[in-house]
Amino acid sequence: MPVGDPDKRRIAAHHLLQVKICMKCYARNSISANKCRRCNSTRLRLKKKK
């Protein structure tokens, strides 16, 4: 269901896109993570926006 309210849309986009992705196992990690929660790899990247 699409979100019509611009404030709610901004909050939803922030929570969906502000994560780090592990380049080894592709797990989603918090933005403040230094290593993967699943495989303990330190090879993390920011999630691409588009």
Buried (B, 14 or more C-beta within 10 A) or exposed (E): EEEEEEEEEEEEEEEEEEBBBBEBEEBBBEEEBEBBEEEEBEEBEEEEEE
